[in-house]
Amino acid sequence: MSGLVDGSAGGVHAPARPVDVSVRLGDLELANPVMPASGCFGPELAELVPVHRLGAVVTKTVFAGRRSGNRAHRLGESAHGMLNSVGIPSPGLAEFVRTGLPAYQRLGAPVVVSVGGLSEPEYWQVAEGLAGTGHAALEVNVSCPNLEHGGVTFGADLAAVRRVVAGVVARTDVPVLVKLGPDLTSIDAAARAAEDAGAAAVTVCNSFPALSVEAPTRRAALGNGTGGLSGPAIKPLALRMVWQAAQAVTIPVIGCGGIATAGDVAEYLVAGASAVQIGTATFARPFVMTDIVDELPALVDRLGASRLTDLVGTLSF
């Protein structure tokens, strides 16, 4: 990557002119476009990282009832990436409202609550239970398995996406984001389904289904067998999906997948993302998100813009 867009090279330099890096996701205005991906960052890191400087924080996915997650091993390395099969553990809605959400709110950044469900009514139940609790937005994770229909993910069923999202929108007064997975027939159609149902933005995308094998033992490396691949290995794939989604909808797209530098953020913006989520990079470099926040104004300036939003969707072929 050239020095022009590699925000990690040469330290942080003040831009030659004022630069506006704020973004809007529906009615939600963020000071900058940087936030963690759900499940990759918790309140326990507040003592290490100035979280209040992020555009927003995204919680771990919340279900109505308590979930323990998958058996060990849950994490593993892959070439240029990470495999996970955490299984989305959750303390349940009541405990999250009692202790989890207040801990996120004390971080000082807008809180986006990730909402999960194993049935359509469970999504709606969680949304209803969060009403009036002071969060800034909801992010509906439609990569959950629909146990009422054979375990196929909600995101793979466009009608289910519309019903789930519309039901959540009807039960909340905050913007609703929808996180889409890569295992879809058409990311375009899924993004349009979310928009039609009232979503304020879509997040593209969740980790990619993957498998790691230990040949000597003839066993899968992860306790649950398959898992999700994230990290730099998936960035070109996720960039394409962000571009496709941005062409299909009028609402903002949040890019997610392999982001580790301000230069990566710039690539997502040019491809059509209005904001970004960072996950895998935070495991090795907890400060990566605030480093990127520091580097963005100068990078936007070097790319010839005075507002970050001027870069969004400027890709040409």
C-alpha positions in Angstrom: 0.0 0.0 0.0 1.4 3.4 -0.9 2.3 6.0 1.8 -0.6 8.2 0.6 -3.3 5.9 2.2 -1.3 4.0 4.8 -2.5 5.8 7.9 -0.1 3.7 10.0 3.1 5.0 8.4 5.2 7.8 9.7 3.2 8.6 12.8 0.3 11.1 13.1 0.6 14.5 11.4 -1.8 17.4 11.7 -3.9 18.0 8.5 -3.2 21.1 6.5 -6.8 22.2 7.0 -9.7 21.5 9.2 -11.2 18.0 8.5 -14.7 16.8 9.5 -14.7 13.1 10.3 -18.2 12.9 11.7 -20.8 10.6 10.2 -24.5 10.0 10.4 -26.3 6.6 10.6 -30.0 7.5 10.3 -30.7 9.8 13.3 -27.5 8.8 15.0 -24.6 11.3 14.6 -21.1 9.9 15.5 -18.0 12.1 16.0 -16.0 9.6 13.8 -16.7 6.4 11.9 -14.8 4.0 14.1 -16.4 1.4 16.4 -15.6 -2.2 17.5 -17.3 -5.2 16.0 -19.8 -7.0 18.3 -18.1 -9.5 20.5 -14.6 -8.2 20.1 -14.4 -5.4 22.7 -15.9 -5.1 26.2 -16.0 -2.6 29.1 -13.1 -4.5 30.8 -10.7 -2.8 28.3 -11.7 0.7 29.4 -8.7 0.9 31.8 -6.4 0.4 28.8 -8.1 2.3 25.9 -9.7 5.7 25.9 -13.0 4.3 24.6 -14.8 7.6 24.9 -12.9 8.8 21.8 -14.5 6.2 19.5 -17.5 7.0 17.3 -19.5 4.3 19.2 -19.2 1.0 21.0 -21.0 -2.1 20.0 -22.0 -4.6 22.7 -21.8 -8.4 22.6 -24.9 -9.9 21.1 -27.8 -10.1 23.6 -30.3 -12.9 23.7 -33.5 -13.1 25.8 -32.1 -16.0 27.8 -28.7 -16.9 29.1 -26.4 -18.7 26.7 -23.1 -20.5 27.5 -21.6 -20.5 24.0 -19.7 -23.3 22.3 -17.3 -25.8 23.8 -13.5 -25.2 23.7 -11.4 -24.6 21.6 -13.2 -21.4 20.6 -10.4 -19.5 19.0 -7.6 -20.4 16.6 -5.1 -18.8 14.2 -5.2 -19.0 10.5 -2.9 -17.6 7.8 -3.6 -13.8 7.9 -6.6 -14.3 10.1 -8.4 -15.8 13.0 -11.0 -18.5 13.4 -13.6 -18.3 16.1 -16.4 -20.5 17.3 -17.4 -18.7 20.4 -21.1 -19.4 20.0 -22.3 -16.0 21.1 -22.5 -16.5 24.9 -25.0 -14.1 26.5 -26.0 -13.3 30.1 -29.6 -12.9 29.0 -31.6 -9.8 28.6 -32.4 -9.1 32.3 -28.8 -9.4 33.5 -27.6 -7.4 30.5 -29.9 -4.5 31.4 -29.0 -4.7 35.0 -25.2 -4.9 34.8 -23.9 -5.1 31.2 -25.5 -2.1 29.6 -24.6 0.3 32.4 -20.9 -0.8 32.1 -20.9 0.0 28.4 -22.6 3.3 29.0 -19.9 4.3 31.5 -17.4 4.2 28.7 -18.6 7.6 27.4 -19.3 6.7 23.8 -22.7 6.0 22.1 -23.8 2.4 22.8 -25.1 0.2 20.0 -26.6 -2.9 21.4 -26.3 -6.1 19.3 -29.5 -8.0 19.3 -29.8 -11.8 18.7 -32.5 -14.3 18.5 -33.2 -18.0 17.8 -36.7 -17.2 16.7 -38.4 -14.1 15.3 -40.3 -13.3 18.5 -37.0 -13.5 20.5 -35.6 -10.5 18.6 -38.7 -8.6 19.3 -38.6 -9.5 23.0 -35.1 -8.2 23.3 -35.9 -5.0 21.5 -38.9 -4.5 23.8 -36.9 -5.2 26.9 -34.3 -2.6 25.9 -36.8 0.2 25.4 -36.0 3.2 27.4 -32.6 2.0 28.7 -30.6 4.8 27.1 -28.8 3.0 24.3 -28.1 4.9 21.0 -29.0 2.2 18.5 -29.7 -1.5 18.0 -27.7 -3.8 15.7 -29.8 -6.8 14.6 -27.5 -9.8 14.1 -29.3 -11.9 11.4 -26.5 -14.4 11.3 -28.2 -16.3 14.1 -29.8 -19.7 13.3 -33.5 -19.8 13.0 -34.5 -22.8 15.1 -38.1 -22.5 14.0 -37.0 -23.3 10.4 -34.3 -25.9 10.6 -31.4 -23.7 11.8 -30.9 -21.8 8.6 -29.6 -18.3 9.4 -32.2 -15.5 9.4 -30.0 -13.6 6.9 -30.4 -16.4 4.3 -34.2 -15.9 4.2 -35.1 -12.5 2.9 -38.7 -12.8 4.1 -37.4 -13.5 7.6 -35.0 -10.6 7.4 -37.9 -8.3 6.6 -40.1 -9.7 9.4 -37.4 -9.6 12.0 -36.2 -6.1 11.2 -39.7 -4.6 10.8 -40.6 -6.1 14.2 -37.6 -4.6 15.9 -38.1 -1.2 14.2 -41.7 -1.2 15.5 -40.5 -1.9 19.0 -37.8 0.8 19.4 -37.4 4.5 19.0 -33.6 4.3 18.2 -32.0 3.7 14.8 -31.8 0.0 13.8 -28.7 -1.4 12.1 -28.7 -4.8 10.5 -25.6 -7.0 10.5 -25.5 -9.2 7.4 -23.4 -12.4 7.0 -21.4 -13.4 3.9 -23.3 -16.7 3.4 -26.1 -15.2 1.4 -27.3 -15.8 -2.1 -27.3 -12.0 -2.7 -25.9 -9.4 -0.4 -27.7 -6.8 -2.5 -31.1 -8.4 -1.9 -30.5 -8.8 1.8 -29.4 -5.2 2.2 -32.5 -4.1 0.3 -34.7 -6.3 2.5 -33.3 -4.6 5.6 -33.8 -1.2 4.1 -37.4 -1.9 3.1 -38.1 -3.1 6.6 -36.9 0.2 8.1 -33.2 -0.3 8.9 -31.2 2.9 9.3 -28.0 1.2 8.1 -26.5 -2.3 7.3 -23.3 -3.7 8.6 -21.3 -5.8 6.0 -20.2 -8.3 6.9 -20.0 -11.0 9.6 -17.2 -13.6 9.6 -16.9 -16.1 6.8 -17.8 -19.8 7.5 -14.6 -21.8 7.7 -12.9 -25.0 8.9 -9.5 -25.7 10.4 -8.3 -29.3 10.4 -5.6 -31.0 12.5 -4.4 -33.8 10.3 -2.4 -35.8 12.9 -5.5 -36.2 15.1 -8.0 -36.3 12.3 -10.0 -33.7 14.2 -11.3 -30.1 13.6 -9.2 -27.5 15.5 -12.3 -25.8 16.9 -14.5 -27.6 19.5 -17.6 -26.9 17.5 -16.1 -28.1 14.2 -16.6 -25.1 11.9 -16.2 -21.5 12.8 -15.9 -18.0 11.4 -12.9 -16.6 9.6 -12.0 -13.0 10.2 -9.0 -10.7 9.8 -6.9 -9.4 6.9 -7.6 -12.6 4.8 -11.2 -11.6 4.3 -10.7 -7.9 3.6 -10.9 -8.2 -0.3 -14.0 -10.3 0.0 -15.7 -8.0 2.5 -14.8 -4.9 0.4 -16.5 -6.3 -2.6 -19.6 -7.0 -0.5 -19.6 -3.5 0.9 -19.4 -2.1 -2.6 -22.3 -4.3 -3.8 -24.5 -3.4 -0.8 -23.7 0.3 -1.2 -24.9 0.1 -4.8 -28.1 -1.5 -3.8 -29.4 0.7 -1.0 -29.7 4.4 -0.1 -29.1 3.9 3.6 -25.5 3.9 5.0 -23.3 0.8 4.9 -20.9 0.0 7.8 -17.9 -1.9 6.6 -16.4 -4.7 8.6 -13.6 -7.2 7.8 -9.8 -7.2 8.1 -9.4 -3.5 9.1 -6.2 -2.8 10.9 -5.0 0.7 9.7 -6.5 4.0 8.7 -5.6 3.1 5.2 -7.9 0.1 5.4 -10.7 2.4 6.6 -10.1 4.7 3.6 -10.5 1.7 1.2 -13.8 0.8 2.8 -15.0 4.5 2.6 -14.1 4.6 -1.1 -15.9 1.3 -1.7 -19.1 2.8 -0.2 -18.9 2.4 3.6 -19.9 5.4 5.8 -18.5 3.9 9.0 -16.4 0.8 10.0 -16.2 -1.8 12.7 -12.9 -3.3 13.8 -12.6 -6.7 15.4 -9.7 -9.1 15.0 -7.0 -6.4 15.0 -8.0 -5.4 18.5 -6.9 -8.7 20.0 -3.3 -8.0 19.2 -3.4 -4.2 19.4 -6.1 -3.0 21.8 -5.2 0.6 20.9 -5.8 0.1 17.1 -9.1 1.9 17.0 -8.0 5.1 18.8 -4.8 5.1 16.7 -7.0 5.1 13.6 -9.2 7.9 15.0 -6.0 9.9 15.5 -4.8 9.2 12.0 -8.0 9.7 10.0 -8.1 13.6 9.7 -4.6 13.8 8.2 -5.4 10.8 5.9 -8.6 12.4 4.7 -6.7 15.6 4.0 -4.0 13.8 2.0 -6.7 12.2 -0.1 -7.9 15.7 -1.1 -11.0 16.0 1.0 -12.1 18.2 3.9 -14.9 15.9 5.0 -14.7 12.2 5.5 -18.1 11.8 3.9 -16.6 13.2 0.6 -14.7 9.9 0.2 -17.7 7.6 0.6 -18.6 5.7 -2.6 -16.0 7.4 -4.8 -14.7 4.1 -6.3 -14.4 4.1 -10.1 -13.4 1.3 -12.5 
